[in-house]
């Protein structure tokens, strides 16, 4: 019934195109859409230092290339400013936005498709008013013309030998000895700040395991000489299934520990476990302090489910010591969209997880939201939102007053409608209505 009510509400707004035309609900809960003519997706957002929301997504206008859409709104969803960034004659894609903790700058990372099969890393820095401060494009081509795919960007402080800046993660096809089972390595690029530039140390380039497909999802700085890498790899095991992959680097980018013990200890040998997001739980509470690995496990029948692993803060890269809890969620269906993200609420010591699911018989994708306690056990959900067509999860966060903000993509106009960046403000139980 909950989802049917939403479809009725959704049907009232099919002809609307932007948030400025949608007086849907009262300001304490709402669903609003953003963008211009064409299609816009909702990828990620942050709560800014001036108590607003900065959102990023991808925008494709009729006859044009894909651009990165950036929009800042107040907590009632009203647009403060919006901008399109990227090369207008190339396809651009955004993957992450982070808020600089020192000065509130917006750090945006993604890719620019320089040619077919050749995407380069793209980083743009904006001020709080949308002003463009600095940017860089960088491609790897030491062994071949690399195709770089970005997963995240991390703001880092001064290291033992290197300056403060950023680490961009993902994957690259620029590898020394490609093979049938090894066409891409994990990517770890380190950039300086002011000016934004790639560091010269080639140790901060790519990381991988021989004869395997590797993706680095996130790097997190523990101290000035310790960085943890989180990703996934299909190192030769049963059925070459993908498994969560952890490693440790020092400030020079040199590996000081790997985690092959995790490959057989986590998940199932006949499932793919692909890591999609890492929550840095940097809290004074020693019980919660650590990391939450958020991903999706898919079995041999193509059925997927959330798969979450909670880790301690200081890792010895041994699951018997590092893993404190695991969560095997209910089915997400068989869409294979692999969209899942999470948020840690410091005030309540719990987690919000957003995901894309398609458990309906017509395989239409919906956006779902569920809450876990500090031991990553279910509290409520999933709350499911969507219409009769494509709807996809982006990101989630919780405001100090308990309201929940959810970003995603929804199709407006029925089965053949347009995709729009969608922002929902929910109550603290994940309800759209008061």
CORGI-V708401 format. One record per pair of residues at least 4 apart in sequence whose ideal C-beta (glycine too) atoms are under 8 Angstrom apart, sorted by the first residue. I is the first residue (numbers start at 1). J is the second residue. Records with the same first field share a line. If there is no record, write none. Layout:
I->J / J
This chain:
1->5
2->6 / 383 / 384
3->7 / 366 / 384 / 385 / 386
4->8
5->9 / 433
6->10 / 384 / 385 / 386 / 387 / 432
7->11 / 386 / 387 / 388
8->12
9->13 / 24 / 31 / 432
10->14 / 386 / 387 / 410
11->387
12->24
13->22 / 24 / 31 / 33 / 412
14->412 / 413 / 414 / 417
15->413
16->21 / 22 / 33 / 412
17->21 / 33 / 35 / 37 / 412 / 418 / 420
18->22 / 33 / 34 / 35 / 36
19->32 / 33 / 34 / 73 / 77 / 78 / 79 / 423
20->79
22->31 / 32 / 33
24->30 / 31 / 32
25->29 / 30 / 31 / 432 / 433
26->30 / 434
27->76 / 77
28->403 / 425 / 427 / 434
29->403 / 424 / 425 / 426 / 427 / 431 / 432 / 433 / 434
30->76 / 77 / 423 / 424 / 425
31->422 / 423 / 424 / 432
32->77 / 422 / 423 / 424
33->410 / 412 / 420 / 421 / 422 / 423
34->40 / 42 / 55 / 57 / 69 / 71 / 73 / 79 / 82 / 420 / 421 / 422 / 423
35->39 / 40 / 57 / 59 / 69 / 420 / 421
36->40 / 59 / 61
37->61 / 62
38->59 / 60 / 61 / 62 / 64 / 418
39->59 / 60 / 418 / 419 / 420
40->57 / 58 / 59 / 60 / 69 / 409 / 419 / 420 / 421
41->57 / 58 / 59 / 392 / 394 / 409 / 419 / 421
42->55 / 57 / 394 / 395 / 407 / 408 / 409 / 421 / 422 / 423
43->56 / 57 / 58 / 94 / 95 / 96 / 97 / 394 / 395 / 407
44->55 / 56 / 94 / 95 / 96 / 97 / 341 / 394 / 395 / 407
45->53 / 54 / 55 / 56 / 97 / 394 / 395 / 397 / 405 / 407 / 423
46->53 / 54 / 97 / 98 / 99 / 106 / 397
47->51 / 52 / 53 / 99 / 397 / 399 / 405
48->52 / 53 / 54 / 72 / 99 / 104 / 106 / 128
49->99 / 104 / 128
50->104 / 128
51->74 / 75
52->72 / 73 / 74 / 75 / 80
53->72 / 73 / 74 / 75 / 405 / 423
54->70 / 71 / 72 / 97 / 99 / 106
55->70 / 71 / 72 / 73 / 97 / 407 / 421 / 423
56->68 / 69 / 70 / 94 / 97 / 108
57->68 / 69 / 94 / 394 / 409 / 421
58->66 / 67 / 68 / 69 / 92 / 93 / 94
59->66 / 67 / 68 / 69 / 84
60->64 / 65 / 66 / 67
61->67
64->88
65->86 / 87 / 88 / 89 / 90 / 91 / 92
66->86 / 91 / 92 / 93
67->84 / 85 / 86 / 88 / 92
68->84 / 85 / 86 / 92 / 93 / 94 / 108 / 110 / 124
69->82 / 83 / 84 / 94 / 421
70->82 / 83 / 84 / 85 / 97 / 106 / 108 / 126 / 130
71->79 / 81 / 82 / 83 / 421
72->79 / 80 / 81 / 82 / 128 / 130
73->77 / 78 / 79 / 80 / 423
74->78 / 80
75->399 / 425
77->423 / 425
81->129 / 130
82->130
83->126 / 130
85->92 / 108 / 124 / 132
86->90 / 92 / 112 / 122
87->92 / 112
90->112 / 113 / 114
91->112 / 113
92->110 / 111 / 112 / 113 / 122
93->110 / 111 / 113 / 119
94->108 / 109 / 110
95->109 / 110 / 111 / 150 / 151 / 152 / 170
96->108 / 109 / 110 / 150 / 151 / 152 / 153
97->106 / 107 / 108 / 109
98->106 / 107 / 109 / 153 / 154 / 155
99->104 / 105 / 106 / 107
100->104 / 105 / 106 / 107 / 155
101->155
104->128
105->125 / 126 / 127 / 128 / 133
106->125 / 126 / 127 / 128
107->123 / 125 / 153 / 155 / 166
108->123 / 124 / 125 / 126 / 153
109->121 / 122 / 123 / 150 / 152 / 153 / 166 / 168
110->122 / 150
111->119 / 120 / 121 / 122 / 148 / 149 / 150
112->119 / 120 / 122 / 137
113->118 / 119
114->118 / 119 / 120 / 139
117->145 / 147
118->139 / 145 / 146 / 147
119->139 / 147 / 148 / 149
120->137 / 138 / 139 / 148
121->136 / 137 / 138 / 139 / 148 / 150 / 168 / 170 / 187 / 189
122->135 / 136 / 137 / 150
123->135 / 136 / 153 / 166 / 168 / 191 / 196
124->132 / 134 / 135
125->132 / 133 / 134 / 135 / 196
126->130 / 131 / 132 / 133
127->131 / 133
134->194 / 195 / 196
135->196
136->191 / 196 / 197 / 198
138->189 / 198
139->145 / 146 / 148
140->146 / 148 / 172 / 174 / 187 / 205 / 206
141->145 / 146 / 174
142->146 / 174 / 202 / 205
143->174 / 175 / 176
144->173 / 174 / 175 / 178
145->174
146->172 / 173 / 174
147->172 / 173 / 174 / 184
148->170 / 171 / 172 / 174 / 187
149->170 / 171 / 172 / 187 / 215
150->168 / 169 / 170 / 187
151->169 / 170 / 171 / 215 / 216 / 217 / 218
152->168 / 169 / 170 / 217 / 218 / 219 / 278
153->166 / 167 / 168 / 169
154->166 / 167 / 169 / 218 / 219 / 220 / 221
155->166
156->164 / 165 / 166 / 167 / 190 / 219 / 221 / 227
157->164 / 221 / 224
158->162 / 163 / 164 / 224
159->163 / 164 / 221 / 224 / 225 / 251
160->224 / 225 / 250 / 251
161->251 / 252
162->190 / 192 / 199 / 201 / 251 / 252
163->192 / 193
164->192 / 193
165->190 / 191 / 192 / 193 / 196 / 199
166->190 / 191 / 193 / 196
167->188 / 189 / 190 / 191 / 204 / 219 / 221 / 227
168->187 / 188 / 189 / 191
169->186 / 187 / 188 / 189 / 216 / 217 / 218 / 219 / 229 / 231
170->186 / 187 / 215 / 216
171->184 / 185 / 186 / 187 / 214 / 215 / 216
172->184 / 185 / 187 / 206
173->178 / 183 / 184
174->185 / 206
175->182 / 183 / 184 / 185 / 206 / 208
177->182
178->182 / 183
179->183 / 211
181->211 / 212 / 213 / 234 / 236 / 240
182->208 / 210 / 211 / 212 / 213
183->213
184->208 / 213 / 214 / 215
185->206 / 207 / 208 / 214
186->206 / 207 / 208 / 214 / 215 / 216 / 229 / 231 / 233 / 245
187->205 / 206 / 207 / 216
188->204 / 205 / 206 / 207 / 216 / 219 / 229 / 249 / 253
189->198 / 204 / 205
190->198 / 199 / 201 / 204 / 253
191->196 / 197 / 198 / 199
192->196 / 197 / 198 / 199
199->204
201->252 / 253
203->252 / 253 / 254
204->253
205->253
207->214 / 216 / 229 / 247 / 249 / 255
208->212 / 214 / 233
209->214 / 233 / 235 / 245 / 258
211->235 / 236
212->233 / 234 / 235 / 236
213->233 / 234 / 242
214->231 / 232 / 233 / 245
215->231 / 232 / 233 / 274 / 275
216->229 / 230 / 231
217->230 / 231 / 232 / 275 / 276 / 277 / 278
218->229 / 230 / 231 / 277 / 278
219->227 / 228 / 229 / 230 / 249
220->227 / 228 / 230 / 278 / 280 / 291
221->226 / 227
222->226 / 227 / 228 / 313 / 314
224->251
225->250 / 251
226->248 / 249 / 250
227->248 / 249 / 250 / 251
228->246 / 247 / 248 / 291 / 315
229->245 / 246 / 247 / 248 / 249
230->244 / 245 / 246 / 275 / 278 / 291 / 293
231->244 / 245 / 246 / 275
232->242 / 243 / 244 / 245 / 273 / 274 / 275 / 295
233->242 / 243 / 245 / 263
234->240 / 241 / 242 / 243 / 272
235->243 / 245 / 260 / 263
236->240
237->241 / 243 / 263 / 264 / 269
238->269 / 270
239->269 / 270 / 300
241->269 / 270 / 271 / 272 / 273
242->272 / 273 / 274
243->262 / 263 / 264 / 266 / 267 / 273
244->262 / 263 / 266 / 267 / 273 / 275 / 293 / 295 / 309
245->259 / 262 / 263 / 275
246->258 / 259 / 262 / 315 / 317
247->255 / 257 / 258 / 259 / 317
248->255 / 256 / 257 / 258 / 315 / 317
249->253 / 254 / 255 / 256
250->254 / 256
257->316 / 317
258->317
259->263 / 317 / 318 / 319
261->265 / 317 / 318 / 319
262->266 / 317 / 319
264->269
265->319 / 320 / 323
266->273 / 309 / 319 / 323 / 326
267->271 / 273 / 297 / 307
268->273 / 297 / 299
270->299 / 300
271->297 / 298 / 299 / 300
272->297 / 298
273->295 / 296 / 297 / 307
274->295 / 296 / 297 / 298 / 338
275->293 / 294 / 295
276->294 / 295 / 296 / 338 / 339 / 340 / 341
277->294 / 295 / 340 / 341 / 342
278->291 / 292 / 293 / 294
279->291 / 292 / 294 / 342 / 343 / 344 / 351
280->291
281->288 / 289 / 290 / 291 / 292 / 313 / 344
282->289
283->288 / 289 / 344 / 346 / 349
284->289
285->289 / 349
287->349 / 374
288->344 / 349 / 374
289->312 / 313
290->310 / 311 / 312 / 313 / 324
291->310 / 311 / 313
292->308 / 309 / 310 / 311 / 342 / 344 / 351 / 376
293->308 / 309 / 310 / 311
294->306 / 308 / 340 / 341 / 342 / 353
295->306 / 307 / 308 / 340
296->304 / 305 / 306 / 307 / 332 / 338 / 340 / 355
297->304 / 305 / 306 / 307 / 328
298->302 / 303 / 304 / 336
299->303 / 304
301->334
302->334 / 336
303->331 / 333 / 334
304->331 / 332 / 333 / 334 / 335 / 336 / 338
305->328 / 329 / 330 / 331 / 332
306->327 / 328 / 329 / 330 / 332 / 340 / 353 / 355
307->326 / 327 / 328 / 329
308->326 / 327 / 329 / 342 / 353 / 372 / 376
309->323 / 325 / 326 / 327
310->323 / 324 / 325 / 326 / 327 / 375 / 376
311->315 / 322 / 323 / 324
312->321 / 322 / 324
315->322
316->321 / 322
317->322
318->322
319->323
325->375 / 376
326->376
327->372 / 376 / 377
329->353 / 370
330->382
331->357 / 359
332->355 / 356 / 357 / 358 / 359 / 368
333->357 / 358 / 359 / 360 / 363
334->358 / 363
335->356 / 357 / 358 / 363 / 365
337->356 / 358 / 365 / 392
339->355 / 356 / 392 / 393 / 394
340->353 / 354 / 355 / 356 / 393
341->353 / 354 / 355 / 393 / 394 / 395 / 396
342->351 / 352 / 353 / 354 / 396
343->351 / 352 / 353 / 395 / 396 / 397 / 398
344->350 / 351
345->349 / 350 / 351 / 352 / 398
347->400
349->373 / 374
350->371 / 372 / 373 / 374 / 379
351->371 / 372 / 373 / 374 / 376
352->369 / 370 / 371 / 372 / 396 / 397 / 398 / 404
353->369 / 370 / 371 / 372 / 396
354->367 / 368 / 369 / 393 / 394 / 395 / 396 / 406 / 408
355->367 / 368 / 369 / 370 / 382 / 393
356->365 / 366 / 367 / 368 / 391 / 392 / 393
357->365 / 366 / 368 / 382 / 384
358->363 / 364 / 365 / 366
359->366
360->364 / 366
362->388
364->386 / 387 / 388 / 389 / 390 / 391
365->386 / 390 / 391 / 392
366->384 / 385 / 386 / 391
367->384 / 385 / 386 / 391 / 392 / 393 / 406 / 408 / 410
368->381 / 382 / 383 / 384 / 385 / 393
369->381 / 382 / 383 / 385 / 396 / 404 / 406 / 426 / 430
370->378 / 379 / 380 / 381 / 382 / 383 / 430
371->378 / 379 / 380 / 381 / 430
372->376 / 377 / 378 / 379
373->377 / 378 / 379
380->429 / 430
381->430
383->426 / 430 / 431
385->391 / 406 / 408 / 410 / 424 / 432
386->391 / 410
387->391 / 410 / 411 / 414
388->414 / 415
389->411 / 414 / 415 / 416 / 417
390->409 / 410 / 411 / 419
391->408 / 409 / 410 / 411 / 422
392->408 / 409 / 410
393->406 / 408
394->406 / 407 / 408 / 409
395->406 / 407
396->404 / 405 / 406 / 407
397->404 / 405
398->402 / 403 / 404 / 405 / 428
399->403 / 404 / 405
402->427 / 428
403->425 / 426 / 427 / 428
404->425 / 426 / 427 / 428 / 430
405->423 / 424 / 425 / 426
406->423 / 424 / 426
407->421 / 422 / 423 / 424
408->422 / 424
409->419 / 420 / 421 / 422
410->419 / 420 / 422
411->415 / 417 / 418 / 419 / 420
412->417 / 418 / 419 / 420
413->417 / 418
424->432
426->430 / 431 / 432
427->431 / 433 / 434
